[in-house]
Amino acid sequence: MDPPSQWASKFDVVKSLTEDDQSIVYINSARGVVSDAMQFAEGLEEVRDPRIEELMNFAGEHVHDKYFLISCLRKGVAFHHGRMPQDLRERIENLYAAQDSPLKYVFCTSTLLEGVNLPAKNIFVLSDQHGLRDLTQMDFENLIGRAGRLTFDFSGNVVCVRDTENAWSGKTKNLIANTEPLEAKSFLVNPVPRRKKEFTDIEKSLAREPLPKDRSADSIRTSRQYASILTLHEIEGQTSGLKTLFLDRIAQGKEQLHKVASELTVPSRVLRRTPDIAAHYQEEVWKRVQSQSDFAPLIGEGDDLSENATYLSVLHRLYEQYNWGKEESVGTYKLVPSRKKATDSLEPTHARLRYWANLMRNWVAGKPLHLIIRSSILYFRDEGEITIRDFSSPSTYKTVPFIESDTVLINQIIEDVLLDIEVGLRFRIMRYLQNFYDISVAAQGQPKAGVDLASLVEYGTQDLVAVALQDAGLSRNASVALSSQFRDAVELSDSGDLVDIELTRVLAGLENNDELAQEVRQIFGEVEEHGVNQG
């Protein structure tokens, strides 16, 4: 059936079929979500609602006043993806979930659909991919399961839109008409008889041999993680489905597992905490740390945490000891640039490590996100140019003059900083910090292990009061602000746990800050339940 003549684009479909209801629009990438939300919002009228204004002000204050989200919100549209600050995502979710919400559309990646119970009357699926692969039946079932709002509607609509010729073809097209019960599929849950591909990849990972060239960076990481888990199971004498299948498919699997496990002396509790870091790297770090009589922690108690050089030294050690030049220079997200030849200059790598050092220093210092973003903008202003995506170019990147008034360039910096904090710093780098610290504690004892930098990166502050307040449930921004203004109203135990907070005094002092007062009430409002002091 030909579509109605008024449907000139995918956005016409969304707008026409939504009518007076609410809609969630699924798109595959964070950049696509932002771009499509912006284009869609252009054709809508402004929404006048104090709750929209409040959310716009929050985004401007905590991210940037030129953040694209603000212009979208003005039209009753939001975007939502995993790089965004958690407190901002939660505010979008809460406003959208309100029964009389002025927020009519949310453009999102799978982050919202996988992790948040936020259904809608309409689900528009504008992409048939999840990441770099096609949607599976499980992915699709999860998407369409959001259609319909309990207590409001008993049914909902799912619309799959194809705006390019190759979308929704082949296997993904079959998902739409498939009404069979969902069946989980995995090479571990229901392995194909006599298929060895996944297990030979694990075998090669155990032997530290290269995998076939057609394997993606993500599949290589997965194979290495399974190899680490198998090694743990062998060390601890644990039986598992993975181990049983591996021994069944690999002829010399038992001998190989025994050999790999017997060569490891790093404690299994350390391996278990970071199984995605190859066991042989952890073993090398363990031996080095254990044997050094003059062992130096990553961060000593007297090191200056306000200096970039402190963090740069840490990153150089991690780069060398965990072989980032090989392990973190591949895939869709790289911590450091790849080097095609050993003779290639290391300056791009050093420059990237300097960038991470500056970002880590600002984050650990407790600087608000908008100031960290501003720092990056000033960096590019001083550099005079910026590298951006250019899909019309064979290289997909081009370097252009940086113009501070260009909102597109500003928003690229915003998105890059958000990605680097959440994925690069608080996930990829933090796990190396955690592993080195765990090894140091196990080998040298906690007094000699130095500062737990992984914990500082996790919380985004060096302030123990702010850490305790985050543990109690406050956001990073609220915790840092509360600690700064009412430090003497908070009592901690010797171990750093929250014991008491003079709630009445704190709330009285926040009478001109409704936003922070509301968050404090949400966490500490039930005084008796939380055991806090009303003052």
C-alpha positions as CSV (number, residue, x, y, z in Angstrom):
1,M,0.0,0.0,0.0
2,D,1.4,3.4,-1.0
3,P,1.7,5.8,2.0
4,P,-0.6,8.9,2.1
5,S,0.7,11.7,-0.1
6,Q,1.2,14.0,2.9
7,W,3.9,11.6,4.3
8,A,6.9,13.1,2.5
9,S,9.4,12.0,5.2
10,K,9.8,9.8,8.2
11,F,9.0,12.8,10.4
12,D,5.6,13.2,8.7
13,V,4.8,9.7,9.7
14,V,5.7,10.3,13.3
15,K,3.8,13.6,13.5
16,S,0.7,12.4,11.7
17,L,0.3,9.1,13.6
18,T,1.1,10.5,17.0
19,E,-1.9,13.0,17.0
20,D,-2.7,13.8,20.6
21,D,-0.7,10.9,22.2
22,Q,2.9,10.6,23.2
23,S,5.6,8.8,21.1
24,I,9.0,7.3,21.6
25,V,11.2,7.4,18.5
26,Y,14.0,4.8,18.4
27,I,17.2,5.6,16.4
28,N,20.4,3.7,16.4
29,S,23.0,6.2,17.4
30,A,23.4,9.1,19.8
31,R,24.4,11.5,17.0
32,G,21.4,10.3,15.0
33,V,19.1,10.9,17.9
34,V,20.3,14.5,18.3
35,S,20.2,15.3,14.6
36,D,16.7,13.8,14.0
37,A,15.2,15.4,17.1
38,M,16.5,18.8,16.0
39,Q,15.1,18.4,12.5
40,F,11.8,17.1,13.8
41,A,11.4,19.9,16.3
42,E,11.9,22.6,13.6
43,G,8.4,22.1,12.2
44,L,6.6,22.2,15.5
45,E,5.1,25.1,17.4
46,E,6.5,26.2,20.8
47,V,5.2,24.7,24.0
48,R,4.4,27.1,26.8
49,D,4.7,25.2,30.1
50,P,6.6,26.1,33.3
51,R,7.9,22.5,33.6
52,I,9.5,22.8,30.1
53,E,11.0,26.1,31.1
54,E,12.4,24.6,34.2
55,L,14.0,21.6,32.3
56,M,15.4,24.0,29.7
57,N,17.0,26.2,32.5
58,F,18.5,23.1,34.1
59,A,20.1,21.9,30.8
60,G,21.4,25.4,30.2
61,E,22.9,25.7,33.6
62,H,24.4,22.2,34.0
63,V,25.5,21.6,30.4
64,H,25.6,24.7,28.1
65,D,23.2,27.4,27.1
66,K,23.6,26.4,23.4
67,Y,22.9,22.8,24.0
68,F,20.6,21.5,21.2
69,L,18.4,19.8,23.8
70,I,17.1,23.3,24.9
71,S,15.8,24.2,21.4
72,C,14.1,20.8,21.2
73,L,12.4,21.1,24.6
74,R,11.0,24.4,23.5
75,K,9.0,22.4,20.9
76,G,7.9,19.6,23.3
77,V,10.6,17.3,22.0
78,A,13.5,15.7,23.9
79,F,16.4,13.4,23.1
80,H,17.8,10.7,25.4
81,H,21.0,8.7,25.1
82,G,23.5,7.1,27.4
83,R,26.2,9.9,27.1
84,M,23.9,12.4,28.8
85,P,24.3,13.3,32.5
86,Q,22.2,10.9,34.6
87,D,20.4,13.6,36.5
88,L,19.4,15.3,33.2
89,R,18.1,11.9,31.7
90,E,16.1,11.3,34.9
91,R,14.5,14.7,34.6
92,I,13.5,14.0,31.0
93,E,12.1,10.6,32.0
94,N,10.1,12.1,34.9
95,L,8.6,14.9,32.8
96,Y,7.7,12.5,30.0
97,A,6.1,10.1,32.5
98,A,3.8,12.7,34.0
99,Q,0.1,12.1,33.1
100,D,-0.4,15.6,31.7
101,S,3.1,15.9,30.3
102,P,3.9,18.8,27.9
103,L,6.7,16.6,26.6
104,K,5.2,14.8,23.6
105,Y,8.1,13.1,21.8
106,V,11.3,11.5,23.0
107,F,14.0,10.5,20.4
108,C,16.2,7.9,22.0
109,T,18.7,5.1,21.5
110,S,18.3,1.7,23.2
111,T,19.5,3.2,26.5
112,L,16.0,4.4,27.4
113,L,14.3,1.4,26.0
114,E,16.5,-1.1,27.7
115,G,16.9,0.4,31.1
116,V,13.9,2.5,31.9
117,N,10.3,1.5,32.4
118,L,8.9,4.3,30.3
119,P,6.3,3.0,27.8
120,A,4.3,5.2,25.3
121,K,1.2,5.0,23.2
122,N,3.3,4.9,20.1
123,I,6.7,3.5,19.3
124,F,8.4,4.5,16.0
125,V,11.3,2.3,15.0
126,L,13.4,4.3,12.5
127,S,16.4,2.0,12.4
128,D,16.6,-1.8,12.1
129,Q,20.0,-1.9,13.8
130,H,21.3,-2.0,17.3
131,G,24.9,-0.8,17.4
132,L,26.7,-2.1,14.4
133,R,24.5,-5.2,14.0
134,D,21.0,-5.8,12.8
135,L,18.2,-5.9,15.4
136,T,17.7,-9.4,16.8
137,Q,14.3,-10.8,17.7
138,M,15.1,-10.1,21.4
139,D,16.0,-6.5,20.6
140,F,12.8,-6.0,18.6
141,E,10.6,-7.6,21.3
142,N,12.1,-5.3,23.8
143,L,11.4,-2.3,21.6
144,I,7.8,-3.1,20.9
145,G,7.1,-4.1,24.5
146,R,7.1,-0.4,25.3
147,A,3.9,0.3,23.3
148,G,0.9,1.0,25.6
149,R,0.9,2.7,29.0
150,L,-0.3,0.7,32.0
151,T,-3.2,2.6,33.8
152,F,-3.7,4.8,30.7
153,D,-3.9,2.5,27.7
154,F,-4.1,-1.3,27.3
155,S,-2.6,-1.3,23.8
156,G,-0.2,0.7,21.8
157,N,1.1,1.1,18.2
158,V,4.4,0.1,16.8
159,V,5.4,1.6,13.5
160,C,8.6,0.5,11.6
161,V,9.6,3.2,9.2
162,R,11.9,2.6,6.2
163,D,13.3,5.8,4.7
164,T,16.3,4.2,3.0
165,E,16.1,1.4,0.4
166,N,18.2,-1.1,2.4
167,A,16.5,-0.7,5.7
168,W,14.0,-3.3,7.0
169,S,15.1,-5.9,4.5
170,G,16.1,-9.5,4.8
171,K,16.1,-10.8,8.4
172,T,15.0,-7.6,10.0
173,K,11.9,-7.4,7.8
174,N,10.9,-10.9,9.0
175,L,10.9,-9.5,12.6
176,I,7.9,-7.4,11.9
177,A,5.5,-10.2,10.9
178,N,6.9,-12.7,13.4
179,T,4.4,-13.6,16.1
180,E,6.1,-16.6,17.5
181,P,7.1,-16.7,21.2
182,L,10.5,-15.1,21.9
183,E,13.3,-17.7,22.2
184,A,16.7,-16.6,23.6
185,K,19.6,-17.5,21.3
186,S,23.2,-17.8,22.3
187,F,26.1,-20.1,21.5
188,L,26.0,-20.9,25.2
189,V,22.3,-21.4,25.8
190,N,21.5,-23.4,22.7
191,P,24.8,-24.0,20.8
192,V,24.7,-25.3,17.2
193,P,25.8,-28.9,17.1
194,R,29.5,-29.3,16.2
195,R,29.9,-25.5,15.7
196,K,33.4,-24.5,17.0
197,K,33.9,-20.9,15.8
198,E,33.2,-19.1,19.1
199,F,35.2,-21.7,21.1
200,T,38.2,-21.7,18.8
201,D,38.2,-17.9,19.2
202,I,38.3,-18.4,23.0
203,E,41.0,-21.0,22.6
204,K,43.2,-18.5,20.6
205,S,42.5,-15.9,23.2
206,L,43.7,-18.2,25.9
207,A,46.9,-18.9,23.9
208,R,47.3,-15.2,23.2
209,E,47.2,-15.8,19.5
210,P,45.6,-13.4,17.0
211,L,42.0,-14.1,16.0
212,P,41.0,-14.2,12.3
213,K,41.1,-10.8,10.5
214,D,37.4,-10.8,9.9
215,R,36.6,-10.5,13.7
216,S,35.5,-7.1,14.9
217,A,37.1,-5.4,17.8
218,D,34.0,-6.0,19.9
219,S,34.0,-9.8,19.2
220,I,37.7,-10.0,20.0
221,R,37.0,-8.3,23.4
222,T,34.2,-10.7,24.0
223,S,36.4,-13.8,23.3
224,R,39.1,-12.5,25.6
225,Q,36.5,-11.9,28.4
226,Y,35.2,-15.4,28.0
227,A,38.8,-16.7,28.1
228,S,39.4,-14.8,31.4
229,I,36.1,-16.2,32.9
230,L,37.1,-19.7,31.8
231,T,40.5,-19.2,33.5
232,L,38.8,-18.1,36.7
233,H,36.5,-21.2,36.6
234,E,39.6,-23.4,36.2
235,I,41.6,-21.7,39.0
236,E,38.6,-22.0,41.4
237,G,37.6,-25.5,40.4
238,Q,34.2,-24.3,39.3
239,T,32.0,-26.2,36.9
240,S,30.0,-24.1,34.4
241,G,28.1,-24.3,31.1
242,L,30.8,-22.3,29.4
243,K,33.6,-24.7,30.7
244,T,31.6,-27.8,29.8
245,L,31.0,-26.6,26.2
246,F,34.6,-25.5,25.8
247,L,36.0,-28.8,26.9
248,D,33.5,-30.6,24.6
249,R,34.4,-28.6,21.5
250,I,38.1,-28.1,21.9
251,A,40.2,-31.3,21.8
252,Q,43.1,-30.1,23.9
253,G,41.0,-27.7,25.9
254,K,41.5,-29.4,29.3
255,E,45.3,-29.3,29.0
256,Q,45.3,-25.7,27.7
257,L,43.1,-24.5,30.5
258,H,45.2,-26.2,33.1
259,K,48.4,-24.7,31.6
260,V,47.0,-21.2,31.5
261,A,45.6,-21.4,35.1
262,S,48.8,-22.9,36.6
263,E,50.9,-20.0,35.2
264,L,48.8,-17.4,37.0
265,T,49.7,-16.2,40.5
266,V,47.6,-13.1,40.7
267,P,44.7,-13.7,43.2
268,S,41.5,-14.9,41.7
269,R,39.5,-12.2,43.6
270,V,41.4,-9.6,41.6
271,L,40.8,-11.4,38.3
272,R,37.2,-11.7,39.1
273,R,36.7,-8.0,39.6
274,T,38.0,-7.0,36.1
275,P,37.6,-10.1,33.9
276,D,37.6,-7.9,30.7
277,I,41.3,-7.1,31.2
278,A,43.3,-10.0,29.9
279,A,44.7,-12.2,32.7
280,H,48.2,-12.2,31.4
281,Y,48.4,-8.4,31.7
282,Q,47.1,-8.6,35.2
283,E,49.7,-11.3,35.9
284,E,52.5,-9.1,34.6
285,V,51.4,-6.1,36.7
286,W,51.0,-8.4,39.7
287,K,54.6,-9.7,39.4
288,R,56.0,-6.3,38.9
289,V,54.2,-4.8,41.9
290,Q,54.8,-7.7,44.2
291,S,58.6,-7.9,43.5
292,Q,59.3,-4.2,43.8
293,S,60.8,-3.3,47.2
294,D,60.5,0.4,46.2
295,F,57.0,0.0,44.8
296,A,55.3,3.3,43.9
297,P,51.5,3.6,43.9
298,L,49.8,5.3,41.0
299,I,48.9,8.1,43.3
300,G,50.8,8.6,46.5
301,E,49.3,10.3,49.6
302,G,51.4,13.4,49.0
303,D,50.9,13.8,45.2
304,D,49.3,17.0,44.0
305,L,45.8,16.1,42.6
306,S,45.5,19.6,41.2
307,E,48.2,19.2,38.7
308,N,47.8,17.7,35.2
309,A,51.2,16.1,35.5
310,T,50.0,13.9,38.3
311,Y,47.4,12.3,36.1
312,L,49.5,12.2,33.0
313,S,52.1,10.1,34.9
314,V,49.3,7.7,35.9
315,L,48.1,7.4,32.3
316,H,51.6,6.8,30.9
317,R,52.0,3.9,33.4
318,L,48.7,2.4,32.5
319,Y,49.5,2.8,28.8
320,E,52.7,0.9,29.2
321,Q,51.7,-1.8,31.7
322,Y,48.4,-2.7,30.0
323,N,49.6,-2.3,26.4
324,W,47.0,0.4,25.4
325,G,48.9,0.8,22.1
326,K,47.4,-2.6,21.2
327,E,44.3,-3.0,23.4
328,E,42.8,0.5,23.4
329,S,43.6,1.7,19.9
330,V,41.0,-0.4,18.0
331,G,37.3,-0.5,17.7
332,T,34.7,2.2,17.3
333,Y,35.8,4.0,20.5
334,K,39.6,4.3,21.1
335,L,41.3,5.7,24.2
336,V,44.4,6.3,22.1
337,P,45.1,6.6,18.3
338,S,46.3,3.5,16.5
339,R,49.8,3.4,15.0
340,K,50.0,1.6,11.7
341,K,53.8,1.2,11.8
342,A,56.2,1.1,14.8
343,T,58.0,4.1,13.3
344,D,54.9,6.3,13.4
345,S,55.1,9.3,15.7
346,L,54.0,8.9,19.2
347,E,53.0,12.5,19.5
348,P,49.3,11.9,18.7
349,T,49.3,9.3,21.6
350,H,51.0,11.7,24.0
351,A,48.5,14.4,23.0
352,R,45.5,12.1,23.7
353,L,47.0,11.1,27.1
354,R,47.3,14.8,27.9
355,Y,43.7,15.3,27.0
356,W,42.6,12.4,29.3
357,A,44.8,13.8,32.1
358,N,43.2,17.2,31.9
359,L,39.7,15.7,31.8
360,M,40.5,13.5,34.8
361,R,41.8,16.3,36.8
362,N,38.8,18.5,36.2
363,W,36.4,15.6,36.9
364,V,38.1,14.5,40.1
365,A,38.3,18.1,41.3
366,G,34.5,18.1,41.3
367,K,34.2,20.7,38.7
368,P,30.6,21.0,37.4
369,L,30.0,19.6,33.9
370,H,29.3,22.9,32.3
371,L,32.7,24.2,33.4
372,I,34.4,21.1,32.0
373,I,32.6,21.6,28.7
374,R,33.6,25.3,28.8
375,S,37.2,24.3,29.3
376,S,37.1,22.1,26.2
377,I,35.5,24.9,24.2
378,L,38.3,27.3,25.3
379,Y,40.9,24.7,24.3
380,F,39.5,24.5,20.7
381,R,39.2,28.3,20.7
382,D,42.9,28.6,21.5
383,E,43.8,25.8,19.0
384,G,41.8,27.7,16.3
385,E,40.5,24.5,14.6
386,I,38.5,21.4,15.3
387,T,38.2,18.0,13.6
388,I,34.6,17.0,12.8
389,R,32.7,14.1,11.2
390,D,32.3,14.5,7.4
391,F,30.5,11.6,5.9
392,S,31.0,13.0,2.4
393,S,34.7,12.5,2.7
394,P,36.5,9.2,2.3
395,S,38.2,9.7,5.6
396,T,34.9,10.7,7.3
397,Y,36.7,13.4,9.2
398,K,37.8,16.9,8.3
399,T,39.5,19.7,10.2
400,V,37.8,23.1,10.1
401,P,38.3,26.5,11.7
402,F,36.7,26.7,15.1
403,I,34.1,29.4,15.4
404,E,32.7,29.8,19.0
405,S,29.4,31.1,17.7
406,D,28.8,28.0,15.6
407,T,26.2,26.0,17.6
408,V,26.9,22.8,15.6
409,L,30.6,22.9,16.7
410,I,29.7,23.7,20.3
411,N,27.3,20.7,20.4
412,Q,29.9,18.4,18.9
413,I,32.2,19.4,21.8
414,I,29.3,18.8,24.3
415,E,28.6,15.4,22.9
416,D,32.3,14.4,22.8
417,V,32.8,15.5,26.4
418,L,29.8,13.6,27.6
419,L,31.0,10.5,25.8
420,D,34.5,10.8,27.0
421,I,33.4,11.2,30.7
422,E,30.9,8.3,30.7
423,V,32.6,5.8,28.3
424,G,36.2,6.8,28.3
425,L,36.9,8.0,31.8
426,R,34.3,6.4,34.0
427,F,34.3,3.0,32.3
428,R,37.3,2.2,30.1
429,I,40.0,4.0,32.1
430,M,38.4,3.5,35.5
431,R,38.6,-0.3,35.2
432,Y,42.4,-0.1,34.7
433,L,42.7,2.2,37.7
434,Q,40.6,-0.3,39.7
435,N,42.7,-3.3,38.6
436,F,46.0,-1.6,39.4
437,Y,44.8,-0.5,42.8
438,D,43.4,-4.0,43.6
439,I,46.7,-5.6,42.7
440,S,48.6,-3.0,44.8
441,V,46.4,-3.7,47.8
442,A,46.8,-7.5,47.4
443,A,50.5,-7.3,46.9
444,Q,51.7,-4.5,49.2
445,G,48.8,-3.9,51.6
446,Q,46.3,-1.0,51.6
447,P,48.6,1.5,53.5
448,K,51.1,1.3,50.6
449,A,48.6,1.2,47.8
450,G,48.2,4.9,47.7
451,V,45.0,6.9,46.8
452,D,42.1,4.9,45.3
453,L,41.9,7.0,42.2
454,A,39.3,4.7,40.7
455,S,36.9,5.7,43.5
456,L,37.6,9.4,42.9
457,V,36.9,9.0,39.2
458,E,33.7,7.0,40.0
459,Y,32.3,9.8,42.2
460,G,33.8,12.7,40.3
461,T,35.1,14.4,43.5
462,Q,37.8,14.2,46.2
463,D,35.4,15.4,48.8
464,L,34.4,12.7,51.3
465,V,31.3,14.5,52.3
466,A,30.2,14.7,48.6
467,V,31.0,11.0,48.2
468,A,28.8,10.1,51.3
469,L,26.0,12.2,49.9
470,Q,26.2,10.5,46.5
471,D,26.0,7.1,48.3
472,A,22.9,8.3,50.0
473,G,21.3,9.0,46.6
474,L,22.0,12.6,45.7
475,S,23.4,13.4,42.2
476,R,27.0,14.5,41.8
477,N,26.0,18.1,41.2
478,A,23.8,18.2,44.3
479,S,26.3,16.4,46.5
480,V,29.2,18.8,45.6
481,A,26.9,21.9,46.0
482,L,25.6,20.7,49.4
483,S,29.0,19.8,50.7
484,S,30.3,23.2,49.7
485,Q,27.4,25.1,51.4
486,F,26.5,23.0,54.4
487,R,29.6,20.9,55.1
488,D,29.3,21.4,58.9
489,A,25.7,20.2,58.8
490,V,26.8,16.7,57.7
491,E,28.3,14.1,60.0
492,L,30.3,11.2,58.8
493,S,31.6,8.1,60.5
494,D,35.3,7.3,60.7
495,S,34.8,5.0,57.7
496,G,33.2,7.9,55.6
497,D,29.6,6.8,55.9
498,L,26.8,9.3,56.3
499,V,25.6,9.4,60.0
500,D,23.6,12.6,60.3
501,I,22.4,15.6,58.4
502,E,20.8,18.7,59.9
503,L,17.9,18.6,57.4
504,T,15.9,21.5,58.7
505,R,18.9,23.8,58.6
506,V,19.9,22.7,55.2
507,L,16.4,23.2,53.7
508,A,16.1,26.6,55.3
509,G,19.4,27.6,53.6
510,L,18.0,26.3,50.3
511,E,14.9,28.4,50.3
512,N,16.1,30.3,47.2
513,N,17.2,27.1,45.4
514,D,14.0,25.1,44.8
515,E,15.8,22.7,42.5
516,L,18.4,21.5,45.0
517,A,15.9,21.6,47.9
518,Q,13.5,19.3,45.9
519,E,16.3,16.8,45.4
520,V,17.3,16.9,49.0
521,R,13.6,16.3,50.0
522,Q,13.4,13.4,47.6
523,I,16.3,11.7,49.4
524,F,16.0,12.8,53.0
525,G,12.3,13.8,53.2
526,E,11.3,10.8,55.3
527,V,13.3,11.8,58.3
528,E,12.6,8.8,60.6
529,E,13.2,6.4,57.7
530,H,16.6,7.7,56.9
531,G,17.6,8.4,60.5
532,V,18.7,12.0,59.8
533,N,18.5,14.9,62.2
534,Q,15.9,17.6,61.6
535,G,18.1,20.1,63.4
